[in-house]
């Protein structure tokens, strides 16, 4: 979001997609088609396996979109605080009427909470929308927001070492270079796993796990996950 292009993109997309299906609203799509219910259920199962949440947890869902993950965690945790830059997508979440959910309309770079506010933080398919410099500050802040022993799950991170598995045709490679020359990288920021691992250690996380995605997940060929313990 360093040039605010992505911020405006999501505000515009949230407004334009209010009547679309839930997966299209958050661009959980494959070949431009929304994933089906079975594949979404599998995504949730994989997340729960890596990122356990229970009734005593206070969860932060950062860049929550329309609340697909929020709704899942709300039934399993004590509280969920859900943050997104799109007021329209947050309105979709509010219509779920989840009593233990609090919403905040904010750019993730501007959101602020007291130290130790949460036992779990989820940042899924969103780190790519800020640059490396901004990610340093964000990971520092998320570390502060977590209680000792708390977990941060950073999911669906574009893997720079596997970038050409995504740009895997001549047409896609041409699109990549044309957009990069114009300052409009299609995916956003690509991160090297070792870079994020070292950043996490620098920010004070005591355990760092780099997770390969299950091959049946739609973006497993070019993305990875991280589970960090405070």
N, C-alpha and C positions, 0 to 999 in steps of 0.2 A: 504493500500500500504506500510505498515511499512517495509515489507521485499521485496518490489518491485515485488512480484509475480504477483499481479494484473496489475501493470504497464506493465510488459512484456506480460501478457496474452492479454491485449487489443491491444497492438501493433501487436502481432502475429495474433490475430483474425481479426483485421482490414485488414491486408495484405491478409489473406487467404479468406476473405469473400467479396472481391471486386466485384465479379460477382454474389453474392447472392442477394436475394430480400432485400428491405430496412429494414424490420422488423428483419430479421435474422441477418443483419449486426450489429444491436444494441442489439441482443438477446431479442427482445420483442416477446417472444414465450410462448406458453402454451403447456405442454406435448411435447416439442421439435418441435412444428409446429408454424410458424409465425401467428400472429393474422391477421384477415381479415380486409378489408377496413372499414366495419361498426363498428367493435370493436375499431379500431384506431380512427375513427371519434368520437365515444363516449368518448374515453379517452381525446381527445382534448376538447370536450365540457365540461367535468367535470373539467379539468384544468382551462379553461376560466371562469367557474362559480366561482371558488375559488380564482383565480389569475387574476384579470382584467388588461388588458394592453391597452393603447390608443396611439394616434398619437404623444403625447408629451413625451412618455417614451423612455428612453435609457436602453436597456435590456442587461444583461449579461447571456448567456447560458453556464453554467460551466459544463464541461464533456458533450459536445453537441453531440458527436458521428458523425453520418452522416448528422446531421442537420434537423431531422424530426421536432423537436420543433422550431428550428431556422426559418425554412421556414414558419411555422405558424405565428410566432411573427413578422417576417419581414414585412408582409403585414399589420400589425396592429400597428407598433411602428415607432419611428423616426429612431433609430439605433439598431442593435444587434451586440454584440461582442461575438463570439463563440470560446470556448476554448476546446481543446481535446488533449489527449496524442498520438492519432493515426494519423499519417500523411496521411494514406490511407483513413480513414474515413473523414478526413477534405477535402481531394481531392474530394470525392463524394459531399460534401457540396459545394465546390467551383464551381463544374460543374452546380449547380443550377443558377449561375450568378445573385445573389441577390445584387442589387446595394448598399443597406444600411447595408450590413453585412461585418464585419471585422473578420478575423480568426486569431487564435494564437495557435500554436502547443506547448503545455506545459502540464506537470504534474500539477494538480490542486493545489498541495502543493507548487509549485514554482511560479505560476502565481501571478503577482502583478499589481495593478492599483492605481491611485491617489485616495485619500479620496474623497467621494462624486461623483464618476464617473457615478453612475447608479441610476435609480429610481426603477428598478426591477431586481432581480437576481433569476434565476432558477437553482436549483441543483436537478436533477431528476434521481432516480435509480443509485446514485453514492456514497452517503455517506458511504455505506457499504464497500467501497474499501480502506478506511483508518481506523485506530484504534481510540480509544477514545482520547488518548493524541493528536493525529494529528487533530482530529475533533475540539478540543478546539481552537487551533490556527486558523483553517480554519473559524470557525464561527466568531471569533474575527475579522478576516480580512474582511469577507463579510459584517459585520456590519459597518466597516470603509468605505468600498466602496460604501455603500448606502447613498443617500441623506436623510435628515430628512423627515420622513413620507414615505420613500421608503419601498417596500415589498420584502421579501425573501421567496420563496416557496421551501421547501425541500420535495421532493416527493418520494414515494415508499421506505420508510425506513423499513428495517426488524425489526419487533417488538419482542423483546426478551421475552416478556410476552406471546407471542403466537407462540413461536418457534416450539412447538410440533404439531401445526396445519399444519405446513409445513412438518416436519419429522413425518408423520402420518401413516406410515406402518413400519413393522418390518425391511423390506429391507432398507428403508430410514434411520431409526434410526441406523442400523448397519453401513451404509455408513457414517453417521454423526460422530459416534464415531471413526471409522477407520481413517477418514480424519483428525479429530481433533487430534488424537494421533500422526499423521504424520505432524501436523502443517499446514494442508491444509483445513481449514473450507470452505465448498462448497459455501456458500452464501457470506461470508465475515463477517463483524462485525454486530452483532445484538445489537440494542439500546433499552433501556427502555424509553418510552415516558416521564416519569417524569424526568429522567436524562437529556434528551435534553431540556425539558422545563426549568429546572433550569439553564442549561448552557446558554440558550438564554437570560434569565434574567441577568445573570452574564455578558454577552457580551453587554448589553445595549439596548436590544430590549424592546420597550415600551408596545407592545401588542403581546401576544403569543397564538396562536390558534392551538390546536391539532385536526386534522381532521381525522375522520374515512372515509375510501374509500367507494364509492358506491359498493354494493355487486356484481354488474355486472362487475366490473373491475377484471382483471384476477388474481391479487395477493392480493385482498382485505382480504382474510382470514388470512394473516400473515404480512401485511404491513400497514403503516399509512403515513399520510402527515402532514406537518406543514406549517402554514402561520405566518410569523413574520413581525412586523411593527417596523421600526427604530424610 
